[in-house]
Amino acid sequence: MNTHESNNFTVGGRRAAYVLIICSLLRAISYADWQVMSVVMEPMKLDLGLSDAQAGLVSSAFFFGIIVFTLPVAHLVDIWSRTKMIGLMAITWSAFTLATGFVGGLTSLVLMRLGVGVGEAGFGAGGTALVSASYPKNKQGQKLGIFNVFVTVGVIFGVVAGGYLSANHGGWRTPFLVFGIPGVVLGVMAFFMQDYRLVKADGSAVVHDSLLAKLKQLLKVPTLRWLYFGLGMYAVLQISVGTWLPSLLIRAYGIKEDKAGLVMGVVTLIGLAGPILGGILSDKWQQRYTGGRMRLAALSIAIASVLVWLVLLAAFDLNNKPLMIFCAVMMPLHSIFVGMALPAVAATSQEVVPPKLKGLSWGAATMALFLLGGAWGPLLVGAVSDRLGGGYEGLAIGLGVTGLFGLVASWAWFKTARHVEADTRNAGASLS
């Protein structure tokens, strides 16, 4: 191996901790700026006169922005600067979040959410590459688990604080005006994180291939082909449930968005255990079993798929209190098992590629996440709901369909696990 990370880049220690802290906080803010839309969707929909399908389009616009810009931005992350790109991205998505609070109709709303998606497009790639590179391999799953815990923190903040601000302080526009500020501050702080450059053993700079050439290299890796496909199927379940469940609670029980946000916040708070457990267990399983990380991810998403069906049973008999209690218990369990998968998937995406492809590897994963599932999952649920007459029952059936995609993700990730060991060896042998 004659390629290494340099430029005073330290593995572990205070500088690595600063990277983890800033990237994790930005991870939370990015998900809060995305997830707040779910808890204000119902009052926003009524205020602007939107249908379920149009509301689903608003959510999907965010993902379209990510799909178009993720790969170019992830390429810049690898060849230019992870810290500069992370800072610029945070400031960009925060500005569009602020602007969302001033929109007057469907078209402007779609454009603003598209802009938020553009800003967040490459953050997962940059953050994942920088955090994983900052720690030794035997701790990468654990540290990426912490990084992904802040997905849950952001979701909780988005739904709880967003619902409260919407219901009590000026309506659905207020959360967007408030949430845009922290991202700007953290974006500036990101410029001071450590970064690394890639050099050869003789000290000369690594020559980077074109974006197309790099993508061809990634898609030659069997692990990544199956991993990316599974992520898309995973996203149909995970993103659609996160987008529409608050609306289901509002419709089924006649509550306001602040109470729906509180329920989602409690569920998601319990779900914090998922990424933590997933990170710890993925490192242990990888040491004990071939492809252990991806076996864990496959098992967790299969369980999560079954649990979402159990959650939705309550929607068909709102007067059955024992059933409602049972379904209420299933909700946080679903959140835990959904969250367990991501640290394992993220660590695997970094393990099977050489350093010069780490950012793009997760950038391609992010694109697959949204292109193959996340972008159209909420729209699919909204369309099914409209087709069945709307209301809470139609929406529940639409959400139930997403569990089938979770099972497909589980199958794909079991296939992924078979290739990890060989592809990891090949990644080490291909360093140049």
C-alpha positions in Angstrom: 0.0 0.0 0.0 1.6 3.3 -1.0 -1.3 5.8 -0.5 -1.9 7.4 2.9 -3.6 10.3 4.6 -1.3 13.2 5.5 -1.2 17.0 6.0 -0.9 16.8 9.8 -4.1 14.8 10.0 -4.4 12.9 13.3 -6.3 9.7 14.0 -8.0 10.0 17.3 -7.5 12.8 19.9 -8.9 16.2 20.2 -8.9 17.1 16.6 -10.8 14.0 15.7 -13.2 14.8 18.6 -13.8 18.3 17.1 -14.6 16.7 13.8 -17.1 14.3 15.4 -18.8 17.1 17.4 -19.2 19.5 14.5 -20.3 16.9 12.0 -22.7 15.3 14.5 -24.3 18.6 15.3 -24.7 19.5 11.6 -26.1 16.0 11.1 -28.8 16.9 13.7 -29.5 20.3 12.1 -29.8 18.8 8.6 -32.3 16.3 9.7 -34.3 18.8 11.8 -34.5 21.1 8.7 -35.8 18.2 6.7 -38.0 16.5 9.3 -39.8 19.7 10.4 -41.8 19.5 7.2 -43.5 16.3 8.3 -44.9 17.7 11.5 -46.2 20.9 9.8 -47.4 19.2 6.7 -51.0 19.0 7.7 -51.5 22.7 8.7 -49.3 23.7 5.7 -51.4 21.6 3.4 -54.6 23.2 4.7 -53.2 26.7 4.5 -52.0 26.4 1.0 -54.9 24.2 -0.3 -52.8 21.2 -1.3 -53.8 17.6 -1.9 -52.0 14.6 -0.3 -50.1 14.0 -3.6 -49.1 17.6 -3.8 -47.9 17.5 -0.2 -45.9 14.4 -1.0 -44.4 16.3 -4.0 -43.1 19.0 -1.6 -41.4 16.3 0.4 -40.0 14.7 -2.7 -38.6 18.0 -4.0 -36.1 17.9 -1.2 -34.9 14.5 -2.3 -34.8 15.5 -6.0 -32.2 18.2 -5.0 -30.1 15.6 -3.3 -30.3 13.2 -6.2 -29.1 15.8 -8.8 -26.3 17.3 -6.7 -25.0 14.5 -4.5 -22.5 12.9 -6.9 -20.9 16.2 -8.1 -20.6 17.5 -4.6 -19.3 14.2 -3.2 -16.6 14.3 -6.0 -15.6 17.8 -4.9 -15.4 16.5 -1.3 -12.8 14.0 -2.4 -10.7 16.2 -4.7 -11.0 19.6 -3.1 -11.8 19.9 0.6 -14.1 18.1 3.0 -14.1 21.0 5.6 -14.8 23.8 3.1 -17.5 21.8 1.3 -19.2 20.9 4.6 -19.2 24.6 5.7 -20.5 25.8 2.4 -23.2 23.2 2.3 -24.4 24.0 5.9 -24.8 27.7 5.1 -26.6 27.0 1.8 -29.2 24.6 3.2 -29.8 26.9 6.2 -30.5 29.9 3.9 -33.1 27.9 1.9 -34.7 26.7 5.2 -35.1 30.3 6.3 -36.6 31.2 2.9 -39.2 28.4 3.2 -40.9 30.4 5.9 -41.8 33.1 3.3 -43.3 31.0 0.5 -46.8 31.8 -0.9 -47.7 28.7 -2.9 -46.9 25.2 -4.2 -44.3 26.3 -6.8 -42.2 28.4 -4.4 -42.5 25.8 -1.7 -41.2 23.1 -4.0 -38.3 25.3 -5.1 -37.3 26.1 -1.5 -37.3 22.5 -0.5 -35.4 21.7 -3.6 -32.8 24.2 -2.5 -32.5 22.6 1.0 -31.9 19.3 -0.7 -29.2 20.8 -2.9 -27.5 22.2 0.2 -27.6 18.9 2.0 -26.7 16.9 -1.0 -23.0 16.1 -0.2 -23.0 16.5 3.6 -23.5 12.8 4.3 -20.5 12.0 2.0 -18.2 14.6 3.5 -19.2 13.9 7.1 -19.0 10.1 6.8 -15.6 10.3 5.1 -14.1 12.7 7.6 -15.4 11.0 10.7 -14.4 7.5 9.6 -10.9 8.7 8.6 -10.5 10.4 12.0 -10.6 7.1 13.9 -9.0 3.7 13.6 -10.9 0.9 11.8 -11.8 -1.0 14.9 -13.7 2.1 16.2 -15.3 3.4 13.0 -18.6 1.6 13.4 -18.9 3.0 17.0 -18.0 6.6 15.9 -20.3 6.5 12.9 -22.9 5.1 15.3 -22.5 8.3 17.3 -22.6 10.4 14.1 -25.8 8.7 13.1 -27.4 9.0 16.6 -27.6 12.7 15.7 -29.9 11.8 12.9 -32.3 10.8 15.6 -31.5 13.9 17.7 -32.3 16.1 14.7 -35.6 14.3 14.0 -36.6 14.7 17.6 -35.7 18.4 17.6 -37.5 18.9 14.2 -40.8 17.3 15.2 -41.0 18.5 18.8 -39.7 22.0 18.5 -41.2 22.4 15.1 -44.6 21.2 16.2 -44.5 23.5 19.3 -43.5 26.6 17.4 -46.1 25.9 14.7 -48.9 25.4 17.1 -48.0 28.2 19.6 -45.9 30.8 17.8 -47.3 32.0 14.5 -48.1 28.9 12.5 -46.3 26.5 10.3 -43.8 29.1 8.9 -42.2 29.9 12.2 -40.1 26.7 12.6 -38.3 27.3 9.3 -37.4 30.9 10.3 -35.9 29.6 13.6 -34.2 26.4 12.3 -32.1 28.1 9.7 -29.9 30.0 12.2 -27.9 27.1 13.9 -26.8 25.7 10.6 -25.1 29.0 9.6 -23.2 29.2 12.9 -22.1 25.5 12.7 -21.2 26.0 9.0 -18.7 28.7 9.9 -17.3 26.5 12.7 -16.8 23.6 10.2 -14.2 25.6 8.3 -11.9 25.0 11.3 -12.0 21.2 11.3 -9.0 19.2 10.4 -8.8 17.8 6.8 -6.6 15.3 5.0 -5.1 15.0 1.6 -4.0 11.9 -0.2 -0.4 11.5 -1.2 1.7 8.6 -2.6 4.5 7.0 -0.6 7.0 9.3 -2.4 5.1 12.4 -1.2 3.6 13.2 -4.6 0.0 14.1 -4.8 -2.6 11.5 -5.9 -4.0 12.2 -9.3 -7.8 12.0 -9.1 -9.8 10.3 -11.8 -12.9 11.9 -13.4 -16.3 11.6 -11.7 -17.5 9.1 -14.3 -14.3 7.0 -14.0 -14.7 6.9 -10.2 -18.3 5.9 -10.5 -17.3 3.0 -12.7 -14.8 1.9 -10.1 -17.5 2.0 -7.4 -20.0 0.0 -9.4 -17.4 -2.7 -10.1 -17.5 -3.5 -6.3 -20.2 -6.2 -5.7 -20.6 -5.1 -2.1 -21.6 -1.6 -3.2 -24.0 -2.6 -5.9 -26.1 -4.7 -3.5 -25.6 -2.1 -0.6 -26.9 0.8 -2.8 -29.9 -1.2 -4.0 -30.8 -2.1 -0.4 -30.4 1.5 0.7 -33.0 2.6 -1.9 -35.5 0.0 -0.7 -34.7 0.9 3.0 -35.5 4.5 2.2 -39.0 3.8 1.0 -39.8 2.5 4.4 -37.7 4.8 6.6 -38.4 8.1 4.9 -42.1 7.5 4.2 -42.9 6.6 7.8 -41.0 9.6 9.1 -42.7 11.9 6.6 -46.3 10.7 7.0 -46.7 9.3 10.5 -47.3 12.7 12.2 -50.1 13.4 9.7 -51.6 10.0 10.4 -51.7 10.8 14.1 -53.3 14.2 13.5 -56.0 12.6 11.3 -56.7 9.6 13.4 -56.9 11.3 16.8 -57.8 14.9 15.9 -54.7 16.3 17.7 -52.7 19.4 16.7 -49.2 19.3 15.3 -47.6 20.1 18.7 -49.0 16.9 20.2 -48.2 14.9 17.1 -44.7 16.2 17.3 -44.4 15.4 20.9 -45.5 11.8 20.3 -43.0 11.5 17.4 -40.3 13.1 19.6 -40.8 10.5 22.4 -40.8 7.6 19.9 -37.7 9.0 18.2 -36.0 9.6 21.6 -36.3 6.0 22.5 -35.1 5.2 19.0 -31.7 6.8 19.9 -30.7 3.4 21.1 -30.8 2.1 17.6 -27.7 3.8 16.1 -25.8 3.4 19.3 -26.5 -0.4 19.5 -26.0 -0.7 15.7 -22.6 0.9 15.9 -21.4 -1.2 18.8 -22.9 -4.5 17.5 -21.7 -3.9 13.9 -18.1 -3.7 15.0 -18.5 -6.9 17.1 -20.4 -8.8 14.4 -17.8 -7.8 11.8 -15.0 -9.4 14.0 -17.0 -12.6 14.5 -18.8 -13.2 11.2 -18.0 -12.7 7.5 -19.9 -9.6 6.4 -21.2 -9.3 10.0 -22.1 -5.6 9.7 -24.4 -6.1 6.8 -25.9 -9.2 8.4 -26.9 -7.0 11.3 -28.3 -4.4 9.0 -30.3 -7.0 7.1 -31.8 -8.5 10.3 -32.7 -5.1 11.8 -34.5 -3.8 8.7 -36.5 -7.0 8.4 -37.7 -6.7 12.0 -38.5 -3.0 11.4 -40.6 -3.9 8.5 -42.8 -6.3 10.5 -43.0 -3.7 13.4 -44.4 -1.0 11.1 -47.3 -3.3 10.2 -48.0 -3.9 13.8 -48.0 -0.1 14.5 -50.5 0.5 11.7 -53.0 -2.0 13.1 -54.4 0.6 15.5 -55.5 2.8 12.6 -58.3 0.3 11.8 -59.9 0.1 15.2 -59.4 3.4 17.1 -61.7 2.4 19.9 -59.8 -0.7 20.8 -57.6 0.5 23.7 -55.6 -2.7 24.2 -54.7 -2.7 20.5 -53.7 1.0 20.7 -51.4 0.3 23.7 -49.8 -2.6 21.8 -49.3 -0.5 18.7 -47.9 2.4 20.8 -45.2 0.0 22.1 -44.4 -1.1 18.6 -43.7 2.4 17.4 -40.5 3.0 19.4 -39.3 -0.5 18.7 -39.7 0.2 15.0 -37.6 3.4 15.5 -34.8 1.4 17.3 -34.5 -1.3 14.6 -34.6 1.2 11.7 -31.8 3.2 13.3 -29.6 0.1 13.9 -28.9 -0.4 10.2 -27.2 2.9 9.2 -23.9 2.7 11.1 -23.3 -0.8 9.7 -24.1 0.3 6.2 -22.0 3.5 6.4 -19.0 1.7 7.8 -19.2 -1.0 5.1 -19.3 1.7 2.4 -16.0 3.0 3.7 -14.4 -0.4 4.3 -14.5 -1.7 0.7 -13.0 1.3 -1.1 -9.6 3.0 -1.1 -9.2 6.4 0.7 -9.6 8.4 -2.6 -13.1 7.0 -3.1 -14.4 7.2 0.5 -16.4 10.4 0.0 -17.9 9.4 -3.3 -18.7 6.0 -2.0 -21.1 7.4 0.6 -22.2 10.1 -1.9 -23.3 7.4 -4.3 -25.0 5.7 -1.3 -26.9 8.9 -0.6 -28.0 9.2 -4.2 -29.1 5.6 -4.2 -31.0 6.2 -0.9 -33.1 8.9 -2.5 -33.2 8.0 -6.2 -34.2 4.4 -5.6 -36.6 5.1 -2.8 -36.5 8.2 -0.7 -37.5 10.7 -3.4 -40.7 8.8 -4.5 -41.6 6.9 -1.3 -43.6 9.8 0.3 -45.2 10.5 -3.1 -46.2 6.9 -3.4 -47.8 6.9 0.0 -49.7 10.1 -0.7 -50.9 8.8 -4.1 -52.1 5.5 -2.5 -53.9 7.6 0.2 -55.6 9.8 -2.4 -56.6 6.7 -4.4 -58.3 5.2 -1.3 -60.1 8.4 -0.4 -57.6 10.0 1.9 -58.3 10.0 5.6 -56.4 8.0 8.2 -57.3 4.6 6.8 -56.1 5.4 3.3 -52.9 6.9 4.7 -52.3 3.8 6.9 -52.6 1.5 3.9 -50.2 3.6 2.0 -47.7 3.4 4.8 -48.3 -0.3 5.1 -47.1 -0.8 1.5 -43.7 0.5 2.5 -43.0 -2.5 4.7 -42.7 -4.7 1.6 -39.8 -2.5 0.5 -38.1 -3.0 3.8 -38.1 -6.8 3.3 -36.5 -6.3 -0.1 -33.8 -4.2 1.6 -33.2 -7.0 4.0 -32.8 -9.6 1.2 -30.4 -7.2 -0.6 -28.2 -6.7 2.4 -27.9 -10.4 3.1 -26.6 -10.6 -0.4 -24.2 -7.7 0.3 -22.7 -9.5 3.3 -21.4 -12.3 1.0 -19.0 -10.0 -0.8 -17.6 -7.7 2.0 -14.5 -9.8 2.9 -13.2 -10.2 -0.7 -14.0 -6.5 -1.6 -12.2 -5.3 1.5 -9.1 -7.2 0.5 -9.3 -5.8 -3.0 -9.6 -2.3 -1.7 -6.4 -2.7 0.2 -4.6 -4.2 -2.8 -5.8 -1.4 -5.1 -4.2 1.6 -3.2 -2.0 3.5 -5.5 
